[in-house]
């Protein structure tokens, strides 16, 4: 039987515990019953209105001494305003006044060469109400329920709180699916330590031979200032090169704590790391919102969202694409490597040990110089060799039809309707064979459409309908003599029935469908996100057009994810031929991008060539089926004269009502079309007469004369 001393000791231990608060919903009820506003309560507690909102929706909890003051106030209100009008003579049972106990994760890490040790997760704020959670799942809270597939929690037990968090100035770190973590850090080194030791953030590798994604912490402006960073990063150089000076106190703090920065320094996307010990990586990615890390064109409206919404947008993107490591272009390139890791573990036959070896189908670990015609004019292989033999000009269409070719019948049609192909570059990447080895030079080779490379061939003798752009040049004009073309362009000339006799070629002996997994992941992300916005593959064409009119208003956060996915495709392809930056660059010098195995202008040329050929094939088929010819093409947008304001008024359909194969078809998958915009035919012809491209302006209608047409 317990002694009185033991009983008193147990009771004293309870008294010494932190004060407990009622559930968040009850806190709000009591305040409203007392007729007190959140702003007035914030003044009394000497905090911000947003912090009070966080207390009342379960996103954060007060700390001493504010905790005791808040508890005293709530107890007083509870005595005056009991729930359901019942007397408040006796206090409610402890179970009704206490939120659920914080859950911590202490399970084992998953096995594997890069498995992390067990991570104890930080306490997460409890949800105010709801059904019991499965054992081991952290308590979470959010002002909105998770949006179906769009915010799945991390499946890997090593990363119980997902890939990233957005930190505000009050120490609340907002994660995926409404998770809110309490971050006590007041310096950047403390933040890094907390992220790696307590936060439970990160993402599992996308390929078994790859690496796990490092955790991402996004800082709001208030969080940046709290951690000693300037709210804005000012300077006169290009924004991409801006960073803190080496003598900034935060940079010194990082160095003093034995952490390192990459060569890019402490910029908008900063990576802080220590050299790996064994298989254990120690690296955290930081992104500072007020330093313009989220470009408005790629992430529309996200920079102005509340932290929880920013976390939702970036979290969905991370789960469907990849944890952001920079711009969407950088992420697009990183995704290629994550899905096709350059190395894998192989057994050394001499020693029997496992060592790092080449992963077949990847681009390897060493950069590869292109053939001279595949390079840019400032590239060392061009400058040092004195190359004057011309370059590939595989770019997207920028073509405007000559007004002289317009017929009276076309001019009497009232409307100009723009069609936009969904992620045309992504569609072109599907089952695309590209070179994996260095180029070899051939003289007078026989053309083979199955070998990727660059061919010097004369296509100037091919004369096509002037109402269509030439498939061989970006501006749609007829070639004027021998020129370098990527394999798909030459193969299309052969498809049109013309003999081709290459003069020379740079070809690659090792080939593969390097971009296939990249295509598959981004296609799934695009289609799934559109479906979450109500644009599904089972819609008929009428319903599809209606759904596309409304999808951006359905959920602005997911609409931003969709925009980021599209930007990832275009930016990733563009990064394959990143050119030098900065005024101090001199032609012939190597620039940083050349040190990447993914600096592959030949792969970029293959994607664009196939996309342009695909566009021309559809234009030709449309002319054959409908007798209609385009007014203009700009990359993946084409403008047609139309008798009505809808694509349904001119697209070809069979008597069964199904779209005719070979032409443009409406739908939500890559390569299918959607409505880009509608203007009057008079408007379109007026632009064409000025040499402006209607496809550039049809979405908004207002033509700008200085856009470089």
C-alpha positions as a printed Julia matrix, in Angstrom:
709×3 Matrix{Float64}:
   0.0    0.0      0.0
   1.33   3.43    -1.01
   2.52   5.68     1.79
   1.28   9.23     2.27
   4.73  10.49     1.24
   4.54   8.58    -2.09
   1.05   9.91    -2.78
   2.06  13.5     -2.04
   5.11  13.12    -4.31
   2.89  11.93    -7.16
   0.47  14.81    -6.67
   3.33  17.35    -6.51
   4.64  15.95    -9.83
   1.28  16.62   -11.42
   1.24  20.16   -10.07
   4.66  20.81   -11.54
   3.57  19.8    -15.06
   2.88  22.51   -17.64
  -0.59  24.03   -17.41
  -3.1   22.36   -19.72
  -5.45  24.3    -21.98
  -8.87  23.38   -23.32
  -9.1   22.28   -26.96
  -8.69  25.08   -29.54
 -12.38  25.13   -30.45
 -13.29  25.66   -26.78
 -10.8   28.54   -26.5
 -12.54  30.32   -29.36
 -15.99  29.61   -27.86
 -15.03  31.06   -24.5
 -13.57  34.22   -26.03
 -16.64  34.77   -28.2
 -18.93  34.13   -25.22
 -17.09  36.87   -23.34
 -17.52  39.25   -26.29
 -13.77  39.76   -26.74
 -12.18  40.12   -30.18
  -9.01  38.3    -31.16
  -7.25  41.64   -31.53
  -8.19  42.72   -27.99
  -7.09  39.38   -26.58
  -3.8   39.7    -28.45
  -3.22  43.1    -26.83
  -3.9   41.64   -23.37
  -1.49  38.75   -23.97
   1.06  41.1    -25.57
   1.21  39.12   -28.8
  -0.13  39.37   -32.35
  -3.65  38.74   -33.62
  -2.3   35.99   -35.91
  -0.82  34.22   -32.88
  -4.2   34.23   -31.16
  -5.72  32.82   -34.33
  -3.1   30.08   -34.2
  -4.03  29.29   -30.59
  -7.68  28.97   -31.57
  -7.22  26.77   -34.63
  -4.61  24.53   -33.04
  -1.63  25.61   -35.09
   0.49  26.7    -32.14
   0.52  26.67   -28.34
   1.57  29.48   -25.98
   4.74  29.2    -23.91
   5.51  30.48   -20.41
   4.77  33.03   -19.08
   2.02  33.66   -21.64
   0.79  30.07   -21.17
  -0.1   30.56   -17.5
  -1.79  33.92   -18.18
  -3.86  32.46   -21.02
  -4.86  29.48   -18.86
  -5.95  31.78   -16.03
  -8.1   33.8    -18.41
  -9.73  30.71   -19.93
 -10.5   29.28   -16.49
 -12.22  32.51   -15.52
 -14.27  32.51   -18.72
 -15.12  28.82   -18.27
 -16.59  29.59   -14.83
 -18.73  32.4    -16.28
 -19.72  30.77   -19.57
 -20.03  27.01   -19.15
 -20.62  24.92   -22.24
 -24.26  24.01   -23.08
 -25.49  26.26   -20.27
 -24.62  23.77   -17.52
 -23.47  25.0    -14.09
 -19.74  25.41   -13.73
 -19.56  24.57   -10.04
 -17.17  21.68   -10.58
 -14.32  21.66   -13.05
 -14.64  19.45   -16.09
 -12.75  16.16   -16.1
  -9.18  16.47   -17.18
  -9.85  14.52   -20.38
 -12.15  17.28   -21.67
  -9.71  20.07   -20.87
  -6.55  18.53   -22.26
  -5.59  18.16   -25.89
  -4.26  14.81   -26.97
  -0.72  14.11   -25.89
   1.89  14.97   -28.5
   2.97  11.99   -30.51
   6.6   11.2    -31.18
   8.0    8.73   -33.66
  10.78   6.44   -32.51
  10.44   3.56   -34.96
  13.32   2.04   -36.87
  14.58   3.49   -40.11
  13.93   1.56   -43.27
  16.79  -0.72   -44.35
  19.01   0.19   -47.27
  22.36   1.68   -48.1
  21.25   5.23   -47.25
  18.98   4.43   -44.3
  18.94   7.07   -41.58
  19.06   6.34   -37.85
  15.8    6.54   -35.91
  14.54  10.11   -35.65
  12.54  11.37   -32.77
   9.91  13.69   -34.18
   9.02  16.95   -32.45
   5.71  17.41   -30.77
   3.01  18.4    -33.2
  -0.03  20.31   -32.17
  -3.05  18.18   -31.55
  -6.18  18.32   -33.65
  -9.11  19.76   -31.71
 -11.49  16.94   -32.48
 -11.85  13.91   -34.7
 -11.62  10.13   -34.71
  -8.77   8.28   -33.09
  -5.61   8.16   -35.14
  -3.67   5.02   -35.98
  -0.81   4.33   -33.61
   2.35   6.16   -34.55
   0.68   8.79   -36.72
   1.4   12.33   -35.52
  -1.41  14.56   -34.4
  -2.03  17.37   -36.87
  -4.16  20.41   -37.21
  -5.27  22.53   -40.14
  -7.83  25.15   -40.95
  -9.0   22.99   -43.88
  -9.18  19.25   -44.46
  -6.66  17.64   -46.76
  -7.72  17.89   -50.4
  -7.95  14.26   -51.42
  -4.89  13.02   -53.27
  -3.38  16.47   -53.3
  -1.78  16.31   -49.83
  -0.86  12.77   -48.88
   1.33  12.43   -45.78
   4.81  11.04   -46.24
   4.79   7.26   -46.47
   8.41   6.8    -45.37
   8.59   6.43   -41.56
  11.95   8.22   -41.55
  10.18  11.39   -42.65
   6.91  11.39   -40.7
   6.21  15.08   -41.33
   6.71  15.19   -45.07
   9.27  16.83   -47.33
   9.21  20.45   -46.15
   7.91  23.1    -43.79
   7.2   26.82   -43.97
   8.42  28.71   -40.91
   6.69  31.87   -39.7
   7.9   34.53   -37.29
   6.16  32.93   -34.29
   8.11  29.68   -34.51
   5.36  27.65   -36.17
   6.56  25.41   -39.0
   3.72  24.5    -41.35
   4.03  21.19   -43.16
   1.94  19.02   -45.46
  -1.6   17.93   -44.61
  -2.0   20.65   -42.0
   0.87  19.52   -39.76
   2.27  22.32   -37.59
   5.55  21.86   -35.74
   6.92  24.02   -32.94
  10.36  25.29   -33.96
  12.37  26.88   -31.11
  15.29  28.01   -33.3
  16.4   31.64   -33.11
  19.48  31.33   -35.34
  20.17  29.68   -38.69
  22.53  27.04   -37.18
  19.87  26.18   -34.59
  17.3   25.88   -37.38
  19.53  23.49   -39.3
  20.17  21.36   -36.19
  16.45  21.25   -35.38
  15.54  20.31   -38.93
  17.95  17.39   -39.04
  17.55  16.1    -35.49
  13.92  16.74   -34.57
  11.71  17.9    -37.42
  11.23  14.55   -39.17
  11.37  16.18   -42.6
  12.67  14.83   -45.89
  11.56  12.63   -48.77
  12.51   9.17   -49.93
  14.58   8.71   -53.08
  12.7    8.43   -56.36
  14.95   5.62   -57.6
  16.53   2.82   -55.58
  20.0    3.92   -56.72
  19.34   7.58   -55.97
  19.49   9.78   -52.89
  16.81  10.9    -50.47
  15.67  14.5    -50.87
  17.07  16.84   -48.25
  14.51  18.66   -46.07
  13.38  22.07   -47.26
  12.64  24.91   -44.86
  10.89  27.91   -46.39
  11.23  31.15   -44.42
   8.6   33.86   -44.41
   9.82  37.44   -44.23
   9.12  37.54   -40.48
  11.01  34.29   -39.91
  13.97  35.55   -41.93
  14.22  38.71   -39.84
  13.86  36.74   -36.6
  16.78  34.54   -37.66
  19.0   37.54   -38.39
  18.53  37.75   -42.17
  17.58  40.9    -44.08
  13.95  41.01   -45.15
  15.02  41.78   -48.73
  18.17  40.84   -50.59
  19.19  43.95   -52.47
  21.81  44.48   -55.13
  22.45  45.71   -58.64
  23.59  42.46   -60.24
  21.35  39.84   -61.78
  18.96  38.53   -59.15
  20.12  34.96   -59.63
  23.62  35.92   -58.44
  22.55  37.84   -55.32
  23.72  36.51   -51.98
  24.79  37.64   -48.52
  28.35  38.98   -48.28
  30.86  36.64   -46.64
  31.19  38.96   -43.63
  27.45  38.93   -42.85
  26.79  37.81   -39.24
  24.62  34.88   -40.34
  27.3   33.59   -42.7
  29.8   33.82   -39.83
  27.37  31.98   -37.53
  27.09  29.15   -40.03
  30.86  28.82   -40.33
  31.4   29.02   -36.56
  28.93  26.17   -36.04
  31.03  24.03   -38.45
  28.43  24.09   -41.22
  29.22  24.87   -44.84
  27.54  26.7    -47.7
  27.76  25.63   -51.33
  29.7   27.75   -53.82
  26.51  29.7    -54.51
  26.74  31.09   -50.97
  23.79  32.25   -48.88
  21.31  33.29   -51.55
  17.55  32.9    -52.01
  18.0   29.11   -52.25
  20.74  28.29   -49.73
  22.11  24.81   -49.04
  23.75  24.29   -45.64
  25.59  21.04   -45.07
  28.35  19.07   -43.39
  30.36  16.45   -45.19
  28.54  13.13   -45.11
  29.67  10.57   -42.57
  29.19   7.17   -44.14
  25.78   7.06   -45.79
  24.29   9.72   -43.55
  23.69  13.02   -45.36
  23.57  16.22   -43.33
  22.08  18.9    -45.54
  19.2   21.37   -45.31
  17.8   23.5    -48.13
  16.55  26.96   -47.2
  14.31  29.18   -49.33
  13.53  32.78   -48.31
  10.16  33.89   -49.64
  10.86  37.62   -49.45
  14.0   37.1    -51.54
  11.85  36.27   -54.58
  12.4   32.51   -54.57
   8.96  31.83   -56.08
   8.73  33.41   -59.52
   5.21  34.69   -60.17
   5.17  33.12   -63.65
   5.89  29.65   -62.28
   4.13  29.95   -58.91
   1.26  32.41   -59.49
   0.06  34.01   -56.27
   2.0   31.68   -53.96
   4.42  34.24   -52.52
   1.45  36.18   -51.1
  -0.29  33.18   -49.55
  -0.46  32.38   -45.84
   2.3   30.02   -44.61
  -0.07  27.04   -44.38
  -1.14  27.54   -47.98
   2.45  27.95   -49.19
   3.23  24.66   -47.44
   0.29  23.02   -49.16
   1.32  24.2    -52.64
   4.99  23.29   -52.25
   4.1   20.06   -50.46
   1.85  18.83   -53.25
   4.54  19.73   -55.78
   7.18  17.91   -53.73
   5.06  14.78   -53.43
   4.08  14.71   -57.1
   7.24  16.06   -58.73
  10.27  16.62   -56.46
  11.17  18.67   -53.4
  12.06  22.11   -54.84
  15.77  22.91   -54.87
  15.6   26.16   -56.8
  13.56  27.49   -59.68
  11.17  25.18   -61.49
  13.82  24.9    -64.21
  16.37  23.68   -61.66
  13.8   21.27   -60.24
  13.06  19.95   -63.73
  16.73  19.17   -64.25
  17.13  17.7    -60.75
  14.17  15.43   -61.44
  15.94  13.94   -64.47
  18.92  12.99   -62.33
  16.78  11.75   -59.43
  14.93   9.38   -61.75
  18.08   8.3    -63.67
  20.84   8.31   -61.02
  24.31   8.37   -62.6
  25.73   5.6    -60.42
  24.76   2.39   -58.7
  26.48  -0.08   -56.39
  28.51  -2.71   -58.28
  30.78  -5.47   -57.0
  34.48  -5.09   -57.66
  35.55  -8.42   -59.16
  39.1   -8.02   -57.85
  38.29  -7.29   -54.22
  34.69  -8.43   -53.89
  33.78  -5.05   -52.37
  30.81  -2.95   -53.42
  31.86   0.22   -55.22
  30.16   2.99   -57.14
  29.72   2.22   -60.84
  27.94   3.57   -63.91
  24.17   3.16   -63.92
  23.14   2.06   -67.45
  20.68   4.42   -69.14
  21.9    7.46   -67.22
  24.16  10.32   -68.33
  26.93   9.27   -65.95
  28.92  11.51   -63.62
  31.25  13.3    -66.05
  30.31  16.25   -68.28
  30.44  15.61   -72.02
  31.35  18.12   -74.69
  28.86  18.39   -77.54
  29.63  18.22   -81.22
  30.52  21.71   -82.56
  27.19  22.17   -84.43
  25.28  21.22   -81.26
  27.09  23.78   -79.11
  26.54  27.51   -78.75
  28.77  30.07   -80.43
  30.62  30.91   -77.19
  31.33  27.28   -76.23
  35.01  26.3    -75.95
  34.68  23.51   -78.56
  33.57  26.17   -81.04
  35.92  29.01   -80.09
  39.02  26.84   -79.65
  38.5   24.94   -82.91
  37.55  27.92   -85.02
  34.37  26.11   -86.1
  32.5   27.9    -88.88
  30.3   25.08   -90.09
  27.0   26.33   -88.68
  24.79  25.23   -85.79
  21.61  23.35   -85.08
  18.63  25.69   -85.1
  16.06  23.4    -83.51
  13.73  25.84   -81.78
   9.98  26.1    -81.26
   7.82  27.75   -83.9
   7.46  31.52   -84.12
   5.61  31.79   -87.43
   3.03  34.2    -88.84
   1.34  33.42   -92.12
   1.68  35.95   -94.92
  -1.51  37.96   -95.34
  -1.06  37.54   -99.1
  -2.05  33.88   -98.75
  -5.36  34.61   -96.98
  -8.42  33.83   -99.09
 -11.63  35.87   -99.22
 -13.43  32.94   -97.63
 -11.03  32.91   -94.7
 -11.28  36.67   -94.22
 -15.07  36.47   -93.98
 -14.89  34.02   -91.07
 -15.72  36.08   -87.96
 -13.44  34.54   -85.34
  -9.82  33.64   -84.65
  -9.55  30.8    -82.13
  -6.34  29.82   -80.38
  -5.57  26.22   -79.41
  -2.82  25.43   -76.92
  -1.22  21.99   -76.73
  -0.85  20.72   -73.17
   2.83  20.46   -72.22
   3.94  19.86   -75.83
   7.58  19.35   -74.84
   6.53  16.72   -72.31
   4.52  14.87   -74.96
   7.58  14.98   -77.24
   9.76  13.46   -74.5
   7.71  10.25   -74.45
   9.63   7.29   -75.9
  12.29   9.67   -77.18
  15.6    7.96   -77.98
  18.59  10.18   -77.22
  22.34   9.72   -77.26
  24.11   8.63   -74.09
  27.72   8.56   -75.32
  30.01  11.13   -76.89
  29.38  12.07   -80.53
  31.36  10.55   -83.4
  31.92  12.41   -86.69
  30.87  10.79   -89.98
  31.28  11.97   -93.6
  28.61  11.13   -96.17
  26.62   8.75   -93.92
  23.41   7.04   -94.95
  20.51   8.52   -93.02
  19.03   6.31   -90.3
  15.95   7.69   -88.48
  16.66   5.46   -85.47
  20.04   7.02   -84.64
  19.95  10.24   -82.58
  22.33  12.94   -83.66
  22.93  15.96   -85.87
  22.9   15.73   -89.67
  24.2   18.19   -92.25
  21.72  17.95   -95.12
  20.22  20.16   -97.82
  16.42  20.4    -97.5
  16.06  23.62   -99.49
  14.62  21.79  -102.5
  11.51  20.76  -100.55
   8.62  23.03  -101.47
   5.49  22.85   -99.31
   2.18  24.71   -99.14
   2.9   28.39   -98.32
  -0.17  28.44   -96.08
   1.74  26.18   -93.68
   5.07  26.87   -91.98
   8.09  24.92   -93.14
   8.69  22.04   -90.7
  12.44  22.57   -90.97
  12.88  26.08   -89.52
  11.56  27.81   -86.39
  10.33  30.85   -88.33
   8.6   28.63   -90.86
  10.59  29.89   -93.85
  12.01  27.57   -96.48
  15.66  26.51   -95.9
  18.21  28.23   -98.13
  20.87  25.52   -98.38
  22.63  22.82   -96.36
  22.04  23.1    -92.62
  22.32  21.02   -89.46
  19.18  19.23   -88.3
  18.33  16.84   -85.49
  17.3   13.32   -86.46
  13.53  13.9    -86.09
  13.56  16.83   -88.5
  15.36  14.87   -91.21
  13.15  11.83   -90.61
  10.08  14.0    -91.17
  11.4   15.11   -94.55
  11.69  11.42   -95.39
   8.15  10.86   -94.06
   6.93  13.53   -96.48
   8.33  11.46   -99.33
  11.62  13.23  -100.04
  15.05  11.67  -100.43
  17.65  12.9    -97.97
  21.39  12.61   -98.53
  23.39  13.8    -95.5
  26.74  15.44   -96.17
  28.04  14.78   -92.66
  26.76  13.82   -89.22
  27.64  13.68   -85.54
  26.05  10.54   -84.15
  26.07   8.67   -80.84
  26.59   4.93   -80.64
  25.01   4.43   -77.21
  21.38   5.44   -77.02
  18.4    5.13   -74.71
  15.06   6.59   -73.66
  16.68   8.73   -70.95
  13.65  10.98   -70.44
  10.99   8.26   -70.14
  10.73   8.2    -66.31
  10.84  12.03   -66.29
   7.97  12.09   -68.77
   5.96   9.52   -66.85
   6.25  11.27   -63.48
   5.45  14.72   -64.82
   2.58  13.43   -66.95
   1.03  11.76   -63.9
   1.53  14.93   -61.84
  -0.08  17.06   -64.55
  -3.07  14.78   -65.15
  -3.7   14.16   -61.43
  -3.55  17.86   -60.57
  -5.93  18.76   -63.4
  -8.27  16.0    -62.16
  -8.19  17.48   -58.65
  -9.3   20.74   -60.27
 -12.28  19.0    -61.88
 -10.77  18.41   -65.33
 -10.87  14.65   -65.74
 -10.24  12.36   -68.69
 -13.83  11.08   -68.79
 -15.31  14.47   -69.77
 -16.71  14.96   -73.25
 -15.37  17.91   -75.25
 -18.17  20.28   -74.21
 -17.71  19.45   -70.53
 -13.93  19.67   -70.9
 -14.09  23.23   -72.26
 -16.44  24.23   -69.43
 -14.22  22.66   -66.79
 -11.14  24.41   -68.18
 -12.9   27.78   -67.95
 -13.39  27.26   -64.21
 -10.45  25.17   -63.05
  -8.25  28.02   -61.81
 -11.03  29.29   -59.56
 -11.74  25.83   -58.15
  -8.63  25.84   -55.97
  -6.02  28.58   -56.47
  -3.41  26.57   -54.56
  -3.71  23.56   -56.85
  -3.9   25.86   -59.88
  -0.5   27.18   -58.78
   0.82  23.62   -58.55
  -0.38  23.01   -62.12
   1.42  26.14   -63.34
   4.6   25.0    -61.57
   4.41  21.57   -63.2
   4.14  23.16   -66.66
   7.05  25.49   -65.87
   9.09  22.5    -64.69
   8.71  20.87   -68.1
   9.74  23.91   -70.15
  12.41  25.02   -67.71
  13.92  21.56   -67.4
  14.25  21.25   -71.17
  15.73  24.76   -71.36
  18.32  23.96   -68.67
  19.78  21.27   -70.92
  21.45  24.14   -72.81
  21.94  26.78   -70.12
  24.07  29.62   -71.46
  26.67  31.69   -69.55
  25.51  34.41   -67.16
  27.04  37.71   -66.2
  28.66  40.65   -67.97
  32.19  39.49   -67.17
  31.93  36.3    -69.23
  34.23  36.0    -72.25
  33.59  33.7    -75.2
  35.63  30.5    -75.03
  35.63  30.29   -71.23
  33.87  27.4    -69.56
  30.88  28.35   -67.44
  29.49  26.44   -64.43
  26.64  24.7    -66.28
  29.18  22.94   -68.52
  30.38  20.9    -65.55
  27.03  19.1    -65.31
  26.48  15.78   -67.1
  23.02  17.19   -67.82
  24.37  20.01   -69.99
  23.16  18.29   -73.14
  22.05  20.62   -75.93
  21.58  17.63   -78.23
  18.85  16.24   -75.96
  17.15  19.64   -75.85
  17.29  19.77   -79.65
  15.73  16.31   -79.88
  12.78  17.3    -77.69
  12.11  20.55   -79.54
  12.58  18.99   -82.98
  10.06  16.25   -82.18
   7.58  18.78   -80.73
   7.81  21.0    -83.81
   7.44  18.04   -86.17
   4.42  16.84   -84.16
   2.86  20.29   -84.55
   3.44  20.38   -88.31
   2.01  16.89   -88.75
  -1.2   17.99   -87.03
  -1.34  21.19   -89.11
  -1.01  19.15   -92.31
  -3.65  16.64   -91.22
  -6.03  19.44   -90.23
  -5.69  21.0    -93.69
  -6.43  17.65   -95.32
  -9.48  16.95   -93.13
 -11.04  20.42   -92.84
  -9.48  22.62   -95.5
  -8.47  25.07   -92.76
  -5.0   26.59   -92.52
  -3.51  28.3    -89.45
  -2.96  32.03   -89.14
   0.0   31.76   -86.79
   1.91  29.39   -84.52
   3.9   30.26   -81.41
   5.58  27.25   -79.78
   2.62  25.11   -78.66
  -0.16  27.58   -79.57
  -1.87  27.71   -82.98
  -4.53  30.17   -84.18
  -7.2   29.16   -86.7
  -9.89  31.15   -88.49
 -13.25  29.84   -87.32
 -16.97  30.25   -88.06
 -17.68  30.22   -84.3
 -16.1   31.13   -80.99
 -15.44  27.53   -79.94
 -12.9   24.94   -81.12
 -15.92  22.67   -81.56
 -16.88  24.82   -84.55
 -13.88  23.77   -86.64
 -12.2   20.68   -85.15
 -12.8   17.5    -87.2
 -15.24  14.92   -85.81
 -16.44  11.64   -87.27
 -20.15  10.98   -87.82
 -20.05   9.02   -84.57
 -19.13  12.24   -82.75
 -15.61  11.06   -81.94
 -12.6   13.26   -82.82
 -10.86  12.37   -86.06
  -7.38  10.91   -85.43
  -4.39  12.85   -86.64
  -5.69  16.37   -86.06
  -5.95  18.49   -82.94
  -8.02  16.9    -80.19
  -9.32  18.43   -76.96
  -8.41  16.8    -73.67
  -6.44  17.04   -70.4
  -3.39  14.9    -71.23
  -0.03  16.03   -72.66
  -0.2   16.6    -76.41
  -3.96  17.19   -76.49
  -5.37  20.7    -76.88
  -7.28  23.25   -74.86
  -8.74  26.64   -75.72
  -6.13  29.39   -75.44
  -8.27  32.38   -76.42
 -10.76  33.88   -78.88
 -10.59  37.18   -80.77
 -12.17  38.56   -83.92
 -10.71  37.7    -87.29
 -10.35  41.43   -87.93
  -8.15  41.72   -84.84
  -5.94  38.81   -85.97
  -5.48  40.12   -89.52
  -4.6   43.55   -88.14
  -1.75  42.04   -86.14
  -0.57  39.94   -89.06
  -0.36  43.06   -91.24
   1.97  44.61   -88.63
   4.13  41.49   -88.57
   2.94  40.63   -85.05
   2.02  37.12   -83.98
  -1.67  36.62   -83.04
  -0.76  33.43   -81.15
   1.25  35.52   -78.69
  -1.62  37.84   -77.87
  -4.81  35.83   -78.37
  -5.16  34.97   -74.71
  -5.25  38.58   -73.58
  -6.02  40.39   -76.81
  -3.82  43.44   -76.27
  -0.9   43.49   -78.7
   2.33  45.04   -77.49
   4.53  46.37   -80.26
   7.89  45.94   -78.5
   7.75  42.24   -77.64
  10.47  41.28   -80.07
   8.23  39.93   -82.8
